[in-house]
Structures are given as C-alpha cells and as structure tokens.
Amino acid sequence: MSQSVWYKKRDDLLYLLNKIDIGESFSEWERERFEKYLDKTSLSTYYTHDKDNLTDEYIQMCEIKINRYEMQVQREELRNAS
C-alpha cells in the first residue's frame, strides 16, 4: 500500500467504510465516529497530492465529502429555483 495520510484508527475507518459499501446503516455512535473521520479529511490534501500517494480509504473519504457538497449545492439550487 502506498504511503500517505493515515487515520489513527484505520481499522475502525475500514470497518465503517465496509458498512457503507455493503449498504448497512450505521448505529448512532457509528455515525458520529464516521462524521468525525470525515471532518478530519482534508480536500486540499486530495487536490494537491499525487493520488498514488494517498490511501484508497482516504480517496474514498474525499469522494464522499465531495459528493455530499455537490448534493447540498444541488438542493440549494432547486430551492432557489422554486
């Protein structure tokens, strides 16, 4: 695996990402942990570093963060168009 930004509790993050991948819902405490990991994910790192130097889970977290932002922008545009 490539060297890059690593989460302190990588196994925990991998567990949570696996739940997303298989479509399982989070418990409340899992959701809180996931949101903390997501908050620690830096998009500037994603855009400024060579993707080969980022871990797969970091790239996945960045993509989740980007998708959430794009969905938020679309909702706001729909609200403003109404």
N, CA, C and O atoms as CSV, one atom per row, in Angstrom:
chain,resi,resn,atom,element,x,y,z
A,1,MET,N,N,0.837,-1.177,0.000
A,1,MET,CA,C,0.000,0.000,0.000
A,1,MET,C,C,0.882,1.240,0.000
A,1,MET,O,O,1.985,1.228,0.547
A,2,SER,N,N,0.404,2.277,-0.598
A,2,SER,CA,C,1.201,3.494,-0.712
A,2,SER,C,C,1.284,4.238,0.618
A,2,SER,O,O,0.461,4.040,1.512
A,3,GLN,N,N,2.285,5.086,0.727
A,3,GLN,CA,C,2.424,5.914,1.919
A,3,GLN,C,C,1.573,7.161,1.732
A,3,GLN,O,O,1.533,7.727,0.640
A,4,SER,N,N,0.904,7.584,2.773
A,4,SER,CA,C,0.086,8.791,2.686
A,4,SER,C,C,-0.439,9.148,4.051
A,4,SER,O,O,0.056,8.687,5.080
A,5,VAL,N,N,-1.448,9.976,4.032
A,5,VAL,CA,C,-2.112,10.355,5.269
A,5,VAL,C,C,-2.850,9.129,5.803
A,5,VAL,O,O,-3.646,8.522,5.087
A,6,TRP,N,N,-2.590,8.771,7.041
A,6,TRP,CA,C,-3.239,7.617,7.648
A,6,TRP,C,C,-4.087,8.061,8.826
A,6,TRP,O,O,-3.702,8.961,9.572
A,7,TYR,N,N,-5.205,7.448,8.987
A,7,TYR,CA,C,-6.041,7.708,10.141
A,7,TYR,C,C,-5.454,6.968,11.332
A,7,TYR,O,O,-4.891,5.882,11.189
A,8,LYS,N,N,-5.591,7.559,12.488
A,8,LYS,CA,C,-5.065,6.947,13.700
A,8,LYS,C,C,-5.706,5.584,13.931
A,8,LYS,O,O,-5.047,4.644,14.377
A,9,LYS,N,N,-6.962,5.489,13.633
A,9,LYS,CA,C,-7.676,4.229,13.834
A,9,LYS,C,C,-8.156,3.694,12.496
A,9,LYS,O,O,-9.355,3.653,12.219
A,10,ARG,N,N,-7.218,3.292,11.686
A,10,ARG,CA,C,-7.507,2.863,10.315
A,10,ARG,C,C,-8.465,1.677,10.274
A,10,ARG,O,O,-9.368,1.645,9.437
A,11,ASP,N,N,-8.284,0.712,11.154
A,11,ASP,CA,C,-9.174,-0.454,11.154
A,11,ASP,C,C,-10.619,-0.052,11.409
A,11,ASP,O,O,-11.539,-0.607,10.808
A,12,ASP,N,N,-10.814,0.905,12.295
A,12,ASP,CA,C,-12.154,1.400,12.590
A,12,ASP,C,C,-12.751,2.064,11.353
A,12,ASP,O,O,-13.914,1.835,11.023
A,13,LEU,N,N,-11.971,2.870,10.682
A,13,LEU,CA,C,-12.451,3.536,9.472
A,13,LEU,C,C,-12.777,2.504,8.393
A,13,LEU,O,O,-13.805,2.616,7.724
A,14,LEU,N,N,-11.925,1.516,8.219
A,14,LEU,CA,C,-12.183,0.479,7.215
A,14,LEU,C,C,-13.475,-0.266,7.522
A,14,LEU,O,O,-14.227,-0.609,6.610
A,15,TYR,N,N,-13.735,-0.515,8.795
A,15,TYR,CA,C,-14.979,-1.162,9.205
A,15,TYR,C,C,-16.184,-0.312,8.789
A,15,TYR,O,O,-17.161,-0.828,8.247
A,16,LEU,N,N,-16.101,0.990,9.048
A,16,LEU,CA,C,-17.207,1.889,8.714
A,16,LEU,C,C,-17.384,2.006,7.199
A,16,LEU,O,O,-18.512,1.997,6.706
A,17,LEU,N,N,-16.292,2.115,6.469
A,17,LEU,CA,C,-16.393,2.192,5.007
A,17,LEU,C,C,-16.958,0.901,4.427
A,17,LEU,O,O,-17.699,0.938,3.445
A,18,ASN,N,N,-16.619,-0.232,5.023
A,18,ASN,CA,C,-17.179,-1.504,4.569
A,18,ASN,C,C,-18.690,-1.530,4.769
A,18,ASN,O,O,-19.420,-2.037,3.917
A,19,LYS,N,N,-19.158,-0.993,5.879
A,19,LYS,CA,C,-20.609,-0.940,6.114
A,19,LYS,C,C,-21.292,-0.109,5.037
A,19,LYS,O,O,-22.384,-0.453,4.585
A,20,ILE,N,N,-20.657,0.978,4.627
A,20,ILE,CA,C,-21.219,1.796,3.550
A,20,ILE,C,C,-21.246,0.989,2.253
A,20,ILE,O,O,-22.249,0.979,1.540
A,21,ASP,N,N,-20.144,0.320,1.958
A,21,ASP,CA,C,-20.033,-0.436,0.710
A,21,ASP,C,C,-21.085,-1.531,0.586
A,21,ASP,O,O,-21.597,-1.784,-0.504
A,22,ILE,N,N,-21.407,-2.181,1.703
A,22,ILE,CA,C,-22.383,-3.274,1.637
A,22,ILE,C,C,-23.810,-2.804,1.911
A,22,ILE,O,O,-24.745,-3.604,1.920
A,23,GLY,N,N,-23.968,-1.498,2.135
A,23,GLY,CA,C,-25.297,-0.926,2.286
A,23,GLY,C,C,-25.913,-1.047,3.671
A,23,GLY,O,O,-27.121,-0.867,3.824
A,24,GLU,N,N,-25.107,-1.346,4.677
A,24,GLU,CA,C,-25.635,-1.410,6.041
A,24,GLU,C,C,-25.717,-0.005,6.628
A,24,GLU,O,O,-24.878,0.851,6.346
A,25,SER,N,N,-26.725,0.214,7.435
A,25,SER,CA,C,-26.852,1.524,8.064
A,25,SER,C,C,-26.025,1.566,9.350
A,25,SER,O,O,-25.737,0.538,9.964
A,26,PHE,N,N,-25.662,2.767,9.729
A,26,PHE,CA,C,-24.873,2.988,10.935
A,26,PHE,C,C,-25.768,3.094,12.150
A,26,PHE,O,O,-26.910,3.544,12.066
A,27,SER,N,N,-25.225,2.669,13.288
A,27,SER,CA,C,-25.868,2.999,14.555
A,27,SER,C,C,-25.529,4.469,14.826
A,27,SER,O,O,-24.710,5.056,14.118
A,28,GLU,N,N,-26.137,5.048,15.817
A,28,GLU,CA,C,-25.878,6.471,16.113
A,28,GLU,C,C,-24.415,6.715,16.457
A,28,GLU,O,O,-23.834,7.695,15.990
A,29,TRP,N,N,-23.809,5.852,17.258
A,29,TRP,CA,C,-22.407,6.074,17.635
A,29,TRP,C,C,-21.466,5.830,16.468
A,29,TRP,O,O,-20.417,6.468,16.380
A,30,GLU,N,N,-21.827,4.906,15.557
A,30,GLU,CA,C,-21.015,4.701,14.350
A,30,GLU,C,C,-21.111,5.925,13.443
A,30,GLU,O,O,-20.115,6.334,12.847
A,31,ARG,N,N,-22.294,6.507,13.336
A,31,ARG,CA,C,-22.480,7.705,12.522
A,31,ARG,C,C,-21.634,8.858,13.067
A,31,ARG,O,O,-21.009,9.592,12.302
A,32,GLU,N,N,-21.620,9.011,14.383
A,32,GLU,CA,C,-20.816,10.069,14.999
A,32,GLU,C,C,-19.333,9.853,14.732
A,32,GLU,O,O,-18.619,10.803,14.409
A,33,ARG,N,N,-18.863,8.626,14.861
A,33,ARG,CA,C,-17.447,8.327,14.578
A,33,ARG,C,C,-17.110,8.599,13.126
A,33,ARG,O,O,-16.072,9.190,12.826
A,34,PHE,N,N,-17.987,8.168,12.213
A,34,PHE,CA,C,-17.754,8.386,10.793
A,34,PHE,C,C,-17.683,9.876,10.473
A,34,PHE,O,O,-16.813,10.315,9.721
A,35,GLU,N,N,-18.590,10.643,11.041
A,35,GLU,CA,C,-18.598,12.087,10.791
A,35,GLU,C,C,-17.320,12.746,11.313
A,35,GLU,O,O,-16.823,13.696,10.709
A,36,LYS,N,N,-16.792,12.251,12.423
A,36,LYS,CA,C,-15.515,12.780,12.929
A,36,LYS,C,C,-14.383,12.483,11.963
A,36,LYS,O,O,-13.550,13.349,11.697
A,37,TYR,N,N,-14.346,11.268,11.436
A,37,TYR,CA,C,-13.337,10.933,10.431
A,37,TYR,C,C,-13.493,11.803,9.189
A,37,TYR,O,O,-12.510,12.276,8.620
A,38,LEU,N,N,-14.735,12.006,8.778
A,38,LEU,CA,C,-14.993,12.815,7.592
A,38,LEU,C,C,-14.550,14.262,7.811
A,38,LEU,O,O,-14.005,14.893,6.905
A,39,ASP,N,N,-14.783,14.776,9.001
A,39,ASP,CA,C,-14.347,16.139,9.326
A,39,ASP,C,C,-12.829,16.276,9.264
A,39,ASP,O,O,-12.312,17.343,8.932
A,40,LYS,N,N,-12.120,15.207,9.580
A,40,LYS,CA,C,-10.657,15.238,9.573
A,40,LYS,C,C,-10.075,15.046,8.173
A,40,LYS,O,O,-8.868,15.178,7.973
A,41,THR,N,N,-10.927,14.736,7.219
A,41,THR,CA,C,-10.481,14.502,5.847
A,41,THR,C,C,-10.314,15.840,5.145
A,41,THR,O,O,-11.253,16.631,5.064
A,42,SER,N,N,-9.126,16.085,4.645
A,42,SER,CA,C,-8.806,17.364,4.015
A,42,SER,C,C,-8.885,17.260,2.498
A,42,SER,O,O,-8.154,16.490,1.874
A,43,LEU,N,N,-9.780,18.047,1.919
A,43,LEU,CA,C,-9.876,18.057,0.470
A,43,LEU,C,C,-8.669,18.729,-0.169
A,43,LEU,O,O,-8.317,18.418,-1.307
A,44,SER,N,N,-8.040,19.635,0.544
A,44,SER,CA,C,-6.844,20.265,-0.022
A,44,SER,C,C,-5.746,19.218,-0.222
A,44,SER,O,O,-4.996,19.284,-1.196
A,45,THR,N,N,-5.651,18.261,0.690
A,45,THR,CA,C,-4.694,17.168,0.513
A,45,THR,C,C,-5.064,16.360,-0.723
A,45,THR,O,O,-4.194,15.974,-1.504
A,46,TYR,N,N,-6.338,16.110,-0.894
A,46,TYR,CA,C,-6.824,15.330,-2.031
A,46,TYR,C,C,-6.470,16.004,-3.357
A,46,TYR,O,O,-6.065,15.346,-4.315
A,47,TYR,N,N,-6.632,17.327,-3.394
A,47,TYR,CA,C,-6.389,18.047,-4.644
A,47,TYR,C,C,-4.924,18.407,-4.876
A,47,TYR,O,O,-4.541,18.670,-6.016
A,48,THR,N,N,-4.101,18.427,-3.846
A,48,THR,CA,C,-2.715,18.865,-4.023
A,48,THR,C,C,-1.702,17.730,-4.026
A,48,THR,O,O,-0.560,17.933,-4.438
A,49,HIS,N,N,-2.085,16.555,-3.582
A,49,HIS,CA,C,-1.150,15.435,-3.542
A,49,HIS,C,C,-1.379,14.492,-4.717
A,49,HIS,O,O,-2.484,14.392,-5.250
A,50,ASP,N,N,-0.335,13.819,-5.098
A,50,ASP,CA,C,-0.423,12.805,-6.136
A,50,ASP,C,C,-1.327,11.682,-5.620
A,50,ASP,O,O,-1.109,11.166,-4.523
A,51,LYS,N,N,-2.319,11.311,-6.387
A,51,LYS,CA,C,-3.282,10.293,-5.946
A,51,LYS,C,C,-2.608,8.957,-5.631
A,51,LYS,O,O,-3.125,8.178,-4.830
A,52,ASP,N,N,-1.460,8.687,-6.256
A,52,ASP,CA,C,-0.744,7.446,-5.964
A,52,ASP,C,C,-0.165,7.438,-4.560
A,52,ASP,O,O,0.194,6.379,-4.045
A,53,ASN,N,N,-0.068,8.604,-3.933
A,53,ASN,CA,C,0.477,8.703,-2.588
A,53,ASN,C,C,-0.612,8.768,-1.515
A,53,ASN,O,O,-0.311,8.943,-0.334
A,54,LEU,N,N,-1.847,8.631,-1.915
A,54,LEU,CA,C,-2.960,8.634,-0.963
A,54,LEU,C,C,-3.511,7.215,-0.834
A,54,LEU,O,O,-3.537,6.459,-1.806
A,55,THR,N,N,-3.943,6.868,0.354
A,55,THR,CA,C,-4.531,5.540,0.548
A,55,THR,C,C,-5.910,5.482,-0.104
A,55,THR,O,O,-6.557,6.508,-0.312
A,56,ASP,N,N,-6.338,4.287,-0.414
A,56,ASP,CA,C,-7.657,4.103,-1.027
A,56,ASP,C,C,-8.764,4.632,-0.123
A,56,ASP,O,O,-9.725,5.237,-0.597
A,57,GLU,N,N,-8.623,4.402,1.188
A,57,GLU,CA,C,-9.679,4.865,2.098
A,57,GLU,C,C,-9.710,6.385,2.196
A,57,GLU,O,O,-10.779,6.969,2.374
A,58,TYR,N,N,-8.560,7.028,2.085
A,58,TYR,CA,C,-8.545,8.493,2.116
A,58,TYR,C,C,-9.224,9.052,0.866
A,58,TYR,O,O,-9.986,10.017,0.942
A,59,ILE,N,N,-8.946,8.447,-0.268
A,59,ILE,CA,C,-9.590,8.872,-1.511
A,59,ILE,C,C,-11.093,8.657,-1.422
A,59,ILE,O,O,-11.867,9.507,-1.862
A,60,GLN,N,N,-11.512,7.537,-0.860
A,60,GLN,CA,C,-12.939,7.260,-0.708
A,60,GLN,C,C,-13.600,8.282,0.208
A,60,GLN,O,O,-14.707,8.739,-0.076
A,61,MET,N,N,-12.940,8.644,1.298
A,61,MET,CA,C,-13.497,9.648,2.215
A,61,MET,C,C,-13.625,11.002,1.508
A,61,MET,O,O,-14.622,11.701,1.688
A,62,CYS,N,N,-12.634,11.370,0.717
A,62,CYS,CA,C,-12.695,12.633,-0.020
A,62,CYS,C,C,-13.840,12.616,-1.021
A,62,CYS,O,O,-14.544,13.612,-1.180
A,63,GLU,N,N,-14.025,11.498,-1.688
A,63,GLU,CA,C,-15.116,11.397,-2.651
A,63,GLU,C,C,-16.472,11.496,-1.972
A,63,GLU,O,O,-17.395,12.095,-2.523
A,64,ILE,N,N,-16.606,10.921,-0.792
A,64,ILE,CA,C,-17.852,11.045,-0.023
A,64,ILE,C,C,-18.089,12.509,0.333
A,64,ILE,O,O,-19.204,13.014,0.204
A,65,LYS,N,N,-17.036,13.183,0.779
A,65,LYS,CA,C,-17.149,14.588,1.157
A,65,LYS,C,C,-17.534,15.450,-0.051
A,65,LYS,O,O,-18.383,16.334,0.064
A,66,ILE,N,N,-16.920,15.198,-1.196
A,66,ILE,CA,C,-17.227,15.943,-2.416
A,66,ILE,C,C,-18.668,15.689,-2.851
A,66,ILE,O,O,-19.380,16.625,-3.212
A,67,ASN,N,N,-19.098,14.433,-2.819
A,67,ASN,CA,C,-20.475,14.096,-3.211
A,67,ASN,C,C,-21.492,14.780,-2.308
A,67,ASN,O,O,-22.512,15.272,-2.789
A,68,ARG,N,N,-21.229,14.817,-1.019
A,68,ARG,CA,C,-22.141,15.492,-0.096
A,68,ARG,C,C,-22.245,16.974,-0.421
A,68,ARG,O,O,-23.336,17.545,-0.409
A,69,TYR,N,N,-21.106,17.593,-0.712
A,69,TYR,CA,C,-21.108,19.011,-1.039
A,69,TYR,C,C,-21.902,19.260,-2.328
A,69,TYR,O,O,-22.714,20.183,-2.390
A,70,GLU,N,N,-21.669,18.442,-3.343
A,70,GLU,CA,C,-22.379,18.611,-4.609
A,70,GLU,C,C,-23.882,18.430,-4.435
A,70,GLU,O,O,-24.669,19.147,-5.053
A,71,MET,N,N,-24.284,17.479,-3.602
A,71,MET,CA,C,-25.709,17.280,-3.330
A,71,MET,C,C,-26.298,18.485,-2.611
A,71,MET,O,O,-27.426,18.890,-2.894
A,72,GLN,N,N,-25.546,19.054,-1.690
A,72,GLN,CA,C,-26.004,20.230,-0.965
A,72,GLN,C,C,-26.189,21.411,-1.920
A,72,GLN,O,O,-27.181,22.134,-1.826
A,73,VAL,N,N,-25.253,21.606,-2.825
A,73,VAL,CA,C,-25.349,22.687,-3.802
A,73,VAL,C,C,-26.562,22.484,-4.699
A,73,VAL,O,O,-27.285,23.440,-4.978
A,74,GLN,N,N,-26.797,21.267,-5.150
A,74,GLN,CA,C,-27.956,20.980,-5.999
A,74,GLN,C,C,-29.270,21.258,-5.270
A,74,GLN,O,O,-30.202,21.813,-5.850
A,75,ARG,N,N,-29.338,20.871,-3.995
A,75,ARG,CA,C,-30.567,21.145,-3.216
A,75,ARG,C,C,-30.810,22.636,-3.103
A,75,ARG,O,O,-31.938,23.104,-3.258
A,76,GLU,N,N,-29.744,23.386,-2.831
A,76,GLU,CA,C,-29.882,24.842,-2.722
A,76,GLU,C,C,-30.319,25.459,-4.040
A,76,GLU,O,O,-31.141,26.374,-4.060
A,77,GLU,N,N,-29.768,24.956,-5.144
A,77,GLU,CA,C,-30.176,25.472,-6.458
A,77,GLU,C,C,-31.639,25.170,-6.720
A,77,GLU,O,O,-32.352,26.016,-7.259
A,78,LEU,N,N,-32.101,23.987,-6.354
A,78,LEU,CA,C,-33.507,23.629,-6.543
A,78,LEU,C,C,-34.414,24.503,-5.679
A,78,LEU,O,O,-35.470,24.941,-6.136
A,79,ARG,N,N,-34.012,24.758,-4.439
A,79,ARG,CA,C,-34.789,25.627,-3.565
A,79,ARG,C,C,-34.872,27.034,-4.128
A,79,ARG,O,O,-35.931,27.660,-4.083
A,80,ASN,N,N,-33.774,27.534,-4.655
A,80,ASN,CA,C,-33.734,28.887,-5.192
A,80,ASN,C,C,-34.505,28.997,-6.494
A,80,ASN,O,O,-34.995,30.077,-6.827
A,81,ALA,N,N,-34.624,27.907,-7.236
A,81,ALA,CA,C,-35.351,27.912,-8.497
A,81,ALA,C,C,-36.861,27.880,-8.282
A,81,ALA,O,O,-37.625,28.263,-9.168
A,82,SER,N,N,-37.284,27.432,-7.124
A,82,SER,CA,C,-38.724,27.308,-6.844
A,82,SER,C,C,-39.370,28.634,-6.606
A,82,SER,O,O,-40.575,28.699,-6.358
